[in-house]
Amino acid sequence: MNEILDPIARSCGVLVGTDAQGRFEHLGTAWCSAPGEWVTAWAGEEGPGPGVRLLLAQTGEALAIAGWEHDDDGIAGFTAPSLVPALALRTDKPLAKREPLWALGYPSMIDHPSFRLARGSLDAGRYYPYLCPWAIRGHLSLFASTEGWLTGRAYDGMAGAPVLDAANQVVGIVLGGDPAPEHPPLTRFRRLE
């Protein structure tokens, strides 16, 4: 048991569904913000299709989602009938430059060589054993009024992951986007202060 990752991982999940060709897909990481309430990053103008489920990272249970809402800033909320503990939001102080931060998300394993031949037969149950929590450890390197950049690289599928401070309180949410090759690896996140 990992004493640092496990308490956060049990409050996380992965949104999964199928693409236009009917192939299984890993849409992003989500985390529990209150009992039955979940948060993720969402770049699309429309919500997810009807077949999208929340795959709980702790148990592998695939839950139906409801009440989808998203804003123009790339944040979405939804409900799912789950009894996982909620992550605490930090409300007592603002972020400071070079403050130690970390993020925990689930990179997509769909394009890993192990799945390329079997992708068409994947479903949530077959995919669950391959979910791998990935931690980005670093510090706040850059920030703007609503965004920040954590040193380290996020991978495809980690959008929606919680960004945490040293006390494991949520200070932001990882946003999608391709890393720029001309810069050191940085992960962009929406600040939740």
Secondary structure as the mmCIF struct_conf table of DSSP 4:
data_model
#
loop_
_struct_conf.conf_type_id
_struct_conf.id
_struct_conf.beg_label_comp_id
_struct_conf.beg_label_asym_id
_struct_conf.beg_label_seq_id
_struct_conf.end_label_comp_id
_struct_conf.end_label_asym_id
_struct_conf.end_label_seq_id
TURN_TY1_P TURN_TY1_P1 GLU A 3 ILE A 4
HELX_RH_AL_P HELX_RH_AL_P1 LEU A 5 ALA A 9
TURN_TY1_P TURN_TY1_P2 ARG A 10 SER A 11
STRN STRN1 CYS A 12 THR A 18
TURN_TY1_P TURN_TY1_P3 ALA A 20 GLN A 21
BEND BEND1 GLY A 22 GLY A 22
STRN STRN2 PHE A 24 ALA A 34
TURN_TY1_P TURN_TY1_P4 PRO A 35 GLY A 36
STRN STRN3 GLU A 37 ALA A 41
BEND BEND2 GLY A 44 GLU A 46
TURN_TY1_P TURN_TY1_P5 PRO A 50 GLY A 51
STRN STRN4 ARG A 53 LEU A 56
TURN_TY1_P TURN_TY1_P6 ALA A 57 THR A 59
STRN STRN5 ALA A 62 ALA A 64
STRN STRN6 ALA A 66 HIS A 70
TURN_TY1_P TURN_TY1_P7 ASP A 72 ASP A 73
BEND BEND3 GLY A 74 GLY A 74
STRN STRN7 ILE A 75 THR A 79
HELX_LH_PP_P HELX_LH_PP_P1 VAL A 84 ALA A 88
STRN STRN8 LEU A 89 LEU A 89
HELX_LH_PP_P HELX_LH_PP_P2 ARG A 90 ARG A 90
BEND BEND4 ASP A 92 LYS A 93
TURN_TY1_P TURN_TY1_P8 LYS A 97 ARG A 98
STRN STRN9 PRO A 100 GLY A 105
TURN_TY1_P TURN_TY1_P9 ILE A 110 ASP A 111
BEND BEND5 HIS A 112 HIS A 112
TURN_TY1_P TURN_TY1_P10 PRO A 113 ALA A 118
HELX_RH_3T_P HELX_RH_3T_P1 ARG A 119 SER A 121
HELX_RH_AL_P HELX_RH_AL_P2 ALA A 124 TYR A 127
HELX_RH_3T_P HELX_RH_3T_P2 TYR A 128 TYR A 130
STRN STRN10 TRP A 134 PHE A 143
BEND BEND6 SER A 145 THR A 146
STRN STRN11 GLU A 147 THR A 151
BEND BEND7 GLY A 152 GLY A 152
TURN_TY1_P TURN_TY1_P11 ASP A 156 GLY A 157
TURN_TY1_P TURN_TY1_P12 ALA A 159 GLY A 160
HELX_LH_PP_P HELX_LH_PP_P3 ALA A 161 ALA A 161
STRN STRN12 PRO A 162 LEU A 164
TURN_TY1_P TURN_TY1_P13 ALA A 166 ALA A 167
BEND BEND8 ASN A 168 ASN A 168
STRN STRN13 VAL A 170 VAL A 174
HELX_LH_PP_P HELX_LH_PP_P4 ASP A 178 ALA A 180
TURN_TY1_P TURN_TY1_P14 PRO A 181 GLU A 182
BEND BEND9 HIS A 183 HIS A 183
STRN STRN14 LEU A 186 ARG A 191
#
